[in-house]
Amino acid sequence: MLGSGADVGNPIYTPLVRLARGVRRKRISPVELVDAHIARIEAVNPQLNAFAHFNFDTARKQAKAAEQAICSRSQGKAVGPLHGVPITVKSSIDVAGFPCECGSRLRRGYIAQQDAPLVARLRAAGAIIIGSTNVPEFLMAYETDNLLCGRANNPWDLTRTPGGSSGGEAAAIASGCSAGGVGSDGGGSIRVPAHFSGICGLKPTPGRIPATGHFPVSAGPFATLGVVGPMARSIQDVQLLFEIMAGPDSGDPCAAPAPLRRWKGQDHSAFRVAYLEEDEATPVTSETAAAVRQAAEALHQCGVQVEAWLPDNLQRVWQLWWNLFGRAGQMAFSPIVDGHDADISPLFREFRGFVAAEPRLEVEELLNTLLERDALRAKFLRAMENFGAVLCPVCSVPAFKHGERRWVIEGHELGYLKAMSYCQWFNLLGNPAAVVPVSRSPEGLPIGVQIVGRPWEEELVLGIALKIEEASGGFRCPRLSA
């Protein structure tokens, strides 16, 4: 017999790293672990609607096999670093045998025939994929709702969204339904839900984790916008998932053989971090700005040099991002959705409306957008040679109520898309960025801070995020009852 789950605490809120260690040391049974998460899903998912698909029967079979492997393994025989641990995957990523409908009636019935490379790597590490999570249609919203699965709710306040497009993933992890998982991010879709739901997430450098097997495809002008990355309740958990999934794949046009490294961070006095509390064109709540200052002060107390910095051309960076994500994205979706208005969700119709309000993106403007993106990226990276990382908000506001689209901050009205600018900039520029929870709003909602690094320096980003997490206390359980 394996040991009791009490050896690792309450399994539904125990960090993924500790769960994996507990399984390897026979202190918790994979069967017990999977059953605890299934019970949690059955208890709270009716309120959250975080899942698109469940895999309970197969998960239980895999848990029994994982337990037998632990009990019968020979002396010194290693098992994977996620052996027996239940995780979830966003329903835009191929998991063999799972629907990968991306929240759209127009993909109803699509079943993935094989695992995406990142999923295969997670399985090889011993992970048990317990289900896939809810998304907005075609991932084109910061609120998770669609005509297939319905609306996902935030475990901190059911009247609010857990964000989008990885909103179901964030809600599942924050509520203890999943030990960790995988999201994707083309304009903040990992980072905004992490911020809204009080968890951690990493948007890696394009190509660091292969986006092969994701829909929509990250290719052409979108190759450097859209990435896949880990989400979990702690930075150490995010780091473990990252290390397992990282590595090149020929299906990802941005793939590169970047070796894994660990940031030691011993010489803090020689290290510099910039921080940006607020961009003048994109105001943030006072508590959001205070969270950035709190994170900067935490690093300062560790001996890191911190200084305020406002990068140039941020509004132009935003417009170029929208040219690609919004205007070019609409062109890419048109062959799929044109003529199917009755099957399109209100949120996707809203996205199409945003694009329709602007002139059509012509070939010359698209070419100039790509050229200017590279020029602005080079300028930004030269400026970042002075800093190891940049701290900034994730979003102007904490989790918003379902359907909210405008806010007044310090007398300035701010719209839905522009409120997310702090994430969108770094999709265009291609920087890795992590989010860690730091503080709370007056309503008690989580507020995260974003740590932006130089390309291919995810390990450094996660090392800085860990310092901030240790100072701020990290994840706290949401108020969800059940």
ZIRAWO-V666569 format. One record per residue. N is the residue number from 0. SS is DSSP state (h for helix, s for strand, l for the rest). OMEGA is omega in whole degrees, -180 to 180 (NA if undefined). NEAR is the number of other C-alpha atoms within 10 Angstrom. Layout:
n->N ss->SS omega->OMEGA near->NEAR
n->N ss->SS omega->OMEGA near->NEAR
This chain:
n->0 ss->l omega->173 near->9
n->1 ss->l omega->-177 near->17
n->2 ss->l omega->179 near->15
n->3 ss->l omega->176 near->14
n->4 ss->h omega->178 near->21
n->5 ss->h omega->180 near->10
n->6 ss->h omega->178 near->13
n->7 ss->h omega->-179 near->19
n->8 ss->l omega->178 near->14
n->9 ss->l omega->-172 near->13
n->10 ss->l omega->-176 near->21
n->11 ss->l omega->177 near->22
n->12 ss->l omega->175 near->21
n->13 ss->l omega->178 near->17
n->14 ss->l omega->-179 near->21
n->15 ss->h omega->-179 near->26
n->16 ss->h omega->180 near->20
n->17 ss->h omega->177 near->15
n->18 ss->h omega->-179 near->29
n->19 ss->h omega->179 near->25
n->20 ss->h omega->179 near->17
n->21 ss->h omega->177 near->23
n->22 ss->h omega->-178 near->26
n->23 ss->h omega->-179 near->22
n->24 ss->l omega->178 near->13
n->25 ss->l omega->178 near->19
n->26 ss->l omega->175 near->19
n->27 ss->l omega->-179 near->26
n->28 ss->l omega->173 near->28
n->29 ss->h omega->178 near->32
n->30 ss->h omega->178 near->21
n->31 ss->h omega->-178 near->20
n->32 ss->h omega->179 near->22
n->33 ss->h omega->180 near->29
n->34 ss->h omega->179 near->17
n->35 ss->h omega->180 near->19
n->36 ss->h omega->176 near->23
n->37 ss->h omega->178 near->22
n->38 ss->h omega->179 near->13
n->39 ss->h omega->178 near->18
n->40 ss->h omega->-179 near->22
n->41 ss->h omega->-179 near->13
n->42 ss->h omega->-170 near->14
n->43 ss->h omega->-177 near->19
n->44 ss->h omega->175 near->20
n->45 ss->h omega->176 near->12
n->46 ss->h omega->-172 near->17
n->47 ss->h omega->-173 near->23
n->48 ss->l omega->-176 near->22
n->49 ss->l omega->-171 near->33
n->50 ss->s omega->171 near->27
n->51 ss->s omega->-177 near->25
n->52 ss->s omega->175 near->19
n->53 ss->s omega->-179 near->17
n->54 ss->l omega->-168 near->16
n->55 ss->h omega->-176 near->16
n->56 ss->h omega->179 near->10
n->57 ss->h omega->179 near->13
n->58 ss->h omega->179 near->23
n->59 ss->h omega->178 near->20
n->60 ss->h omega->180 near->14
n->61 ss->h omega->178 near->22
n->62 ss->h omega->178 near->26
n->63 ss->h omega->178 near->18
n->64 ss->h omega->179 near->15
n->65 ss->h omega->179 near->22
n->66 ss->h omega->178 near->24
n->67 ss->h omega->179 near->14
n->68 ss->h omega->179 near->14
n->69 ss->h omega->-175 near->22
n->70 ss->h omega->-174 near->14
n->71 ss->h omega->-176 near->9
n->72 ss->l omega->180 near->12
n->73 ss->l omega->-178 near->9
n->74 ss->l omega->175 near->6
n->75 ss->l omega->-180 near->6
n->76 ss->l omega->-175 near->8
n->77 ss->l omega->168 near->11
n->78 ss->l omega->-175 near->17
n->79 ss->l omega->-177 near->15
n->80 ss->l omega->176 near->20
n->81 ss->l omega->-173 near->25
n->82 ss->l omega->175 near->27
n->83 ss->l omega->-176 near->35
n->84 ss->l omega->-180 near->30
n->85 ss->s omega->178 near->30
n->86 ss->s omega->179 near->26
n->87 ss->s omega->-180 near->28
n->88 ss->s omega->177 near->29
n->89 ss->s omega->-172 near->29
n->90 ss->l omega->170 near->29
n->91 ss->l omega->-176 near->27
n->92 ss->s omega->-176 near->30
n->93 ss->l omega->170 near->27
n->94 ss->l omega->-173 near->26
n->95 ss->l omega->179 near->15
n->96 ss->l omega->179 near->13
n->97 ss->l omega->166 near->22
n->98 ss->s omega->174 near->21
n->99 ss->l omega->-170 near->28
n->100 ss->l omega->176 near->25
n->101 ss->l omega->174 near->28
n->102 ss->l omega->-175 near->27
n->103 ss->l omega->172 near->21
n->104 ss->h omega->-178 near->19
n->105 ss->h omega->174 near->17
n->106 ss->h omega->-179 near->16
n->107 ss->l omega->178 near->13
n->108 ss->l omega->178 near->11
n->109 ss->l omega->178 near->14
n->110 ss->s omega->180 near->15
n->111 ss->l omega->-179 near->17
n->112 ss->l omega->178 near->13
n->113 ss->l omega->179 near->14
n->114 ss->l omega->165 near->18
n->115 ss->l omega->-179 near->19
n->116 ss->h omega->-179 near->24
n->117 ss->h omega->178 near->27
n->118 ss->h omega->177 near->22
n->119 ss->h omega->179 near->17
n->120 ss->h omega->177 near->17
n->121 ss->h omega->178 near->22
n->122 ss->h omega->180 near->18
n->123 ss->h omega->177 near->16
n->124 ss->l omega->176 near->19
n->125 ss->l omega->-178 near->21
n->126 ss->l omega->175 near->26
n->127 ss->s omega->-177 near->26
n->128 ss->s omega->-171 near->25
n->129 ss->s omega->179 near->25
n->130 ss->s omega->175 near->25
n->131 ss->s omega->-167 near->29
n->132 ss->s omega->-171 near->32
n->133 ss->l omega->-178 near->35
n->134 ss->l omega->166 near->38
n->135 ss->l omega->-177 near->31
n->136 ss->h omega->-180 near->29
n->137 ss->h omega->174 near->21
n->138 ss->h omega->-171 near->29
n->139 ss->l omega->177 near->24
n->140 ss->l omega->175 near->23
n->141 ss->l omega->175 near->25
n->142 ss->l omega->-175 near->32
n->143 ss->l omega->179 near->31
n->144 ss->l omega->178 near->30
n->145 ss->l omega->-177 near->24
n->146 ss->l omega->178 near->16
n->147 ss->l omega->-172 near->21
n->148 ss->l omega->-177 near->21
n->149 ss->l omega->-170 near->18
n->150 ss->l omega->172 near->21
n->151 ss->l omega->-178 near->35
n->152 ss->l omega->-177 near->28
n->153 ss->s omega->-179 near->34
n->154 ss->l omega->175 near->30
n->155 ss->l omega->-179 near->25
n->156 ss->s omega->-174 near->20
n->157 ss->l omega->177 near->16
n->158 ss->l omega->-178 near->15
n->159 ss->s omega->180 near->20
n->160 ss->l omega->170 near->31
n->161 ss->l omega->179 near->39
n->162 ss->l omega->179 near->35
n->163 ss->l omega->8 near->32
n->164 ss->l omega->178 near->34
n->165 ss->l omega->-175 near->35
n->166 ss->h omega->178 near->36
n->167 ss->h omega->179 near->36
n->168 ss->h omega->-180 near->39
n->169 ss->h omega->-180 near->39
n->170 ss->h omega->180 near->34
n->171 ss->h omega->-178 near->34
n->172 ss->h omega->-178 near->27
n->173 ss->h omega->-176 near->31
n->174 ss->l omega->179 near->27
n->175 ss->l omega->177 near->23
n->176 ss->l omega->-177 near->30
n->177 ss->l omega->179 near->30
n->178 ss->l omega->-179 near->27
n->179 ss->s omega->-179 near->30
n->180 ss->s omega->-172 near->28
n->181 ss->s omega->172 near->29
n->182 ss->s omega->174 near->31
n->183 ss->s omega->-167 near->30
n->184 ss->s omega->174 near->24
n->185 ss->l omega->180 near->25
n->186 ss->l omega->-178 near->31
n->187 ss->l omega->-169 near->28
n->188 ss->l omega->165 near->30
n->189 ss->l omega->-170 near->33
n->190 ss->h omega->179 near->37
n->191 ss->h omega->176 near->32
n->192 ss->h omega->176 near->35
n->193 ss->h omega->178 near->36
n->194 ss->h omega->-178 near->30
n->195 ss->h omega->-172 near->30
n->196 ss->h omega->175 near->36
n->197 ss->l omega->178 near->35
n->198 ss->l omega->180 near->31
n->199 ss->s omega->177 near->34
n->200 ss->s omega->180 near->35
n->201 ss->s omega->166 near->34
n->202 ss->s omega->-177 near->33
n->203 ss->l omega->169 near->31
n->204 ss->l omega->177 near->28
n->205 ss->l omega->179 near->27
n->206 ss->l omega->-178 near->28
n->207 ss->l omega->169 near->30
n->208 ss->s omega->-174 near->27
n->209 ss->l omega->177 near->27
n->210 ss->l omega->176 near->30
n->211 ss->l omega->-180 near->23
n->212 ss->l omega->176 near->22
n->213 ss->s omega->171 near->22
n->214 ss->l omega->-4 near->17
n->215 ss->l omega->-178 near->17
n->216 ss->l omega->175 near->15
n->217 ss->l omega->-177 near->25
n->218 ss->l omega->180 near->16
n->219 ss->h omega->-179 near->9
n->220 ss->h omega->-179 near->16
n->221 ss->h omega->-173 near->19
n->222 ss->l omega->-179 near->18
n->223 ss->l omega->176 near->20
n->224 ss->l omega->-170 near->25
n->225 ss->l omega->179 near->28
n->226 ss->s omega->172 near->33
n->227 ss->s omega->-177 near->29
n->228 ss->s omega->-175 near->28
n->229 ss->s omega->174 near->28
n->230 ss->s omega->-178 near->36
n->231 ss->s omega->-177 near->31
n->232 ss->l omega->178 near->32
n->233 ss->l omega->179 near->24
n->234 ss->h omega->177 near->30
n->235 ss->h omega->177 near->20
n->236 ss->h omega->177 near->22
n->237 ss->h omega->-178 near->25
n->238 ss->h omega->179 near->23
n->239 ss->h omega->178 near->16
n->240 ss->h omega->178 near->27
n->241 ss->h omega->-177 near->25
n->242 ss->h omega->179 near->15
n->243 ss->h omega->-174 near->20
n->244 ss->h omega->-173 near->23
n->245 ss->s omega->178 near->22
n->246 ss->s omega->-174 near->20
n->247 ss->l omega->173 near->20
n->248 ss->l omega->-175 near->19
n->249 ss->l omega->179 near->11
n->250 ss->l omega->-180 near->16
n->251 ss->l omega->-176 near->21
n->252 ss->l omega->-180 near->18
n->253 ss->l omega->-174 near->20
n->254 ss->l omega->177 near->19
n->255 ss->l omega->-177 near->17
n->256 ss->l omega->180 near->11
n->257 ss->l omega->-178 near->13
n->258 ss->l omega->175 near->10
n->259 ss->l omega->179 near->14
n->260 ss->l omega->172 near->11
n->261 ss->l omega->178 near->12
n->262 ss->l omega->-180 near->13
n->263 ss->l omega->175 near->10
n->264 ss->l omega->-177 near->14
n->265 ss->l omega->-174 near->9
n->266 ss->l omega->-178 near->9
n->267 ss->h omega->-174 near->14
n->268 ss->h omega->-180 near->12
n->269 ss->h omega->-174 near->10
n->270 ss->l omega->-178 near->16
n->271 ss->s omega->176 near->18
n->272 ss->s omega->175 near->24
n->273 ss->s omega->174 near->21
n->274 ss->s omega->-180 near->23
n->275 ss->s omega->180 near->19
n->276 ss->l omega->-173 near->22
n->277 ss->l omega->169 near->20
n->278 ss->s omega->-174 near->17
n->279 ss->l omega->-179 near->8
n->280 ss->l omega->-177 near->13
n->281 ss->s omega->-176 near->19
n->282 ss->l omega->178 near->23
n->283 ss->l omega->176 near->26
n->284 ss->l omega->-178 near->18
n->285 ss->h omega->179 near->15
n->286 ss->h omega->178 near->17
n->287 ss->h omega->177 near->28
n->288 ss->h omega->180 near->19
n->289 ss->h omega->178 near->17
n->290 ss->h omega->178 near->23
n->291 ss->h omega->178 near->26
n->292 ss->h omega->179 near->19
n->293 ss->h omega->179 near->18
n->294 ss->h omega->178 near->29
n->295 ss->h omega->179 near->27
n->296 ss->h omega->178 near->17
n->297 ss->h omega->178 near->19
n->298 ss->h omega->178 near->21
n->299 ss->h omega->180 near->17
n->300 ss->h omega->176 near->11
n->301 ss->l omega->-180 near->14
n->302 ss->l omega->179 near->16
n->303 ss->l omega->174 near->20
n->304 ss->s omega->179 near->18
n->305 ss->s omega->178 near->20
n->306 ss->s omega->179 near->14
n->307 ss->s omega->-179 near->13
n->308 ss->l omega->175 near->15
n->309 ss->l omega->180 near->14
n->310 ss->l omega->178 near->11
n->311 ss->l omega->167 near->12
n->312 ss->l omega->-176 near->11
n->313 ss->h omega->179 near->17
n->314 ss->h omega->176 near->15
n->315 ss->h omega->175 near->14
n->316 ss->h omega->179 near->23
n->317 ss->h omega->-178 near->22
n->318 ss->h omega->178 near->17
n->319 ss->h omega->175 near->25
n->320 ss->h omega->-179 near->27
n->321 ss->h omega->176 near->19
n->322 ss->h omega->-178 near->20
n->323 ss->h omega->-175 near->20
n->324 ss->h omega->-176 near->22
n->325 ss->h omega->-172 near->21
n->326 ss->h omega->176 near->23
n->327 ss->h omega->178 near->19
n->328 ss->h omega->177 near->18
n->329 ss->h omega->179 near->21
n->330 ss->h omega->-179 near->14
n->331 ss->h omega->-179 near->13
n->332 ss->h omega->-173 near->13
n->333 ss->h omega->180 near->11
n->334 ss->h omega->-179 near->9
n->335 ss->h omega->-168 near->11
n->336 ss->h omega->-177 near->15
n->337 ss->l omega->-179 near->9
n->338 ss->l omega->-178 near->10
n->339 ss->l omega->-175 near->10
n->340 ss->h omega->-177 near->10
n->341 ss->h omega->-178 near->8
n->342 ss->h omega->-178 near->13
n->343 ss->l omega->-179 near->20
n->344 ss->l omega->177 near->20
n->345 ss->h omega->-179 near->15
n->346 ss->h omega->178 near->22
n->347 ss->h omega->175 near->20
n->348 ss->h omega->177 near->13
n->349 ss->h omega->177 near->14
n->350 ss->h omega->179 near->15
n->351 ss->h omega->177 near->18
n->352 ss->h omega->177 near->11
n->353 ss->h omega->-178 near->14
n->354 ss->h omega->-178 near->19
n->355 ss->h omega->179 near->13
n->356 ss->l omega->-179 near->8
n->357 ss->l omega->177 near->9
n->358 ss->l omega->176 near->8
n->359 ss->l omega->178 near->14
n->360 ss->l omega->-179 near->16
n->361 ss->l omega->-174 near->10
n->362 ss->h omega->-178 near->9
n->363 ss->h omega->180 near->8
n->364 ss->h omega->176 near->13
n->365 ss->h omega->178 near->17
n->366 ss->h omega->-180 near->12
n->367 ss->h omega->177 near->12
n->368 ss->h omega->-180 near->19
n->369 ss->h omega->179 near->16
n->370 ss->h omega->-179 near->11
n->371 ss->h omega->176 near->15
n->372 ss->h omega->-178 near->19
n->373 ss->h omega->179 near->15
n->374 ss->h omega->180 near->12
n->375 ss->h omega->178 near->19
n->376 ss->h omega->179 near->17
n->377 ss->h omega->179 near->13
n->378 ss->h omega->-180 near->14
n->379 ss->h omega->-179 near->17
n->380 ss->h omega->175 near->17
n->381 ss->h omega->178 near->11
n->382 ss->h omega->-179 near->12
n->383 ss->h omega->175 near->17
n->384 ss->l omega->179 near->10
n->385 ss->l omega->-174 near->12
n->386 ss->l omega->173 near->19
n->387 ss->l omega->-178 near->17
n->388 ss->s omega->178 near->25
n->389 ss->s omega->173 near->24
n->390 ss->s omega->177 near->27
n->391 ss->s omega->176 near->28
n->392 ss->s omega->171 near->29
n->393 ss->l omega->-174 near->32
n->394 ss->l omega->-179 near->28
n->395 ss->l omega->-173 near->25
n->396 ss->l omega->169 near->22
n->397 ss->l omega->-176 near->29
n->398 ss->l omega->-177 near->27
n->399 ss->l omega->179 near->22
n->400 ss->s omega->179 near->16
n->401 ss->l omega->177 near->19
n->402 ss->l omega->178 near->11
n->403 ss->l omega->-179 near->13
n->404 ss->l omega->-180 near->12
n->405 ss->s omega->179 near->14
n->406 ss->s omega->173 near->18
n->407 ss->s omega->-178 near->12
n->408 ss->s omega->-179 near->15
n->409 ss->l omega->177 near->10
n->410 ss->l omega->-179 near->8
n->411 ss->s omega->177 near->12
n->412 ss->s omega->-176 near->11
n->413 ss->s omega->-179 near->18
n->414 ss->s omega->-174 near->14
n->415 ss->h omega->-178 near->16
n->416 ss->h omega->-176 near->16
n->417 ss->h omega->179 near->18
n->418 ss->h omega->-179 near->21
n->419 ss->l omega->-175 near->23
n->420 ss->h omega->-174 near->26
n->421 ss->h omega->173 near->25
n->422 ss->h omega->-172 near->27
n->423 ss->h omega->179 near->28
n->424 ss->h omega->-170 near->23
n->425 ss->h omega->166 near->24
n->426 ss->h omega->178 near->29
n->427 ss->h omega->-175 near->27
n->428 ss->h omega->175 near->25
n->429 ss->l omega->-179 near->26
n->430 ss->l omega->168 near->23
n->431 ss->l omega->-180 near->27
n->432 ss->s omega->177 near->31
n->433 ss->s omega->175 near->30
n->434 ss->s omega->177 near->33
n->435 ss->s omega->178 near->32
n->436 ss->s omega->-176 near->30
n->437 ss->s omega->-173 near->27
n->438 ss->s omega->-178 near->23
n->439 ss->s omega->175 near->16
n->440 ss->l omega->177 near->16
n->441 ss->l omega->178 near->7
n->442 ss->l omega->-178 near->9
n->443 ss->l omega->-180 near->13
n->444 ss->l omega->-179 near->21
n->445 ss->s omega->171 near->25
n->446 ss->s omega->178 near->30
n->447 ss->s omega->174 near->33
n->448 ss->s omega->-178 near->32
n->449 ss->s omega->177 near->31
n->450 ss->s omega->-174 near->28
n->451 ss->s omega->-179 near->31
n->452 ss->s omega->175 near->29
n->453 ss->l omega->-179 near->22
n->454 ss->l omega->178 near->16
n->455 ss->l omega->180 near->20
n->456 ss->l omega->179 near->23
n->457 ss->h omega->-178 near->27
n->458 ss->h omega->177 near->20
n->459 ss->h omega->178 near->22
n->460 ss->h omega->-179 near->25
n->461 ss->h omega->177 near->28
n->462 ss->h omega->178 near->18
n->463 ss->h omega->179 near->25
n->464 ss->h omega->179 near->28
n->465 ss->h omega->177 near->18
n->466 ss->h omega->-180 near->16
n->467 ss->h omega->179 near->25
n->468 ss->h omega->-179 near->23
n->469 ss->h omega->-179 near->13
n->470 ss->h omega->-174 near->17
n->471 ss->h omega->179 near->17
n->472 ss->l omega->175 near->11
n->473 ss->l omega->-173 near->20
n->474 ss->l omega->171 near->23
n->475 ss->l omega->-179 near->13
n->476 ss->l omega->178 near->15
n->477 ss->l omega->-175 near->19
n->478 ss->l omega->-176 near->14
n->479 ss->l omega->178 near->15
n->480 ss->l omega->175 near->10
n->481 ss->l omega->NA near->9
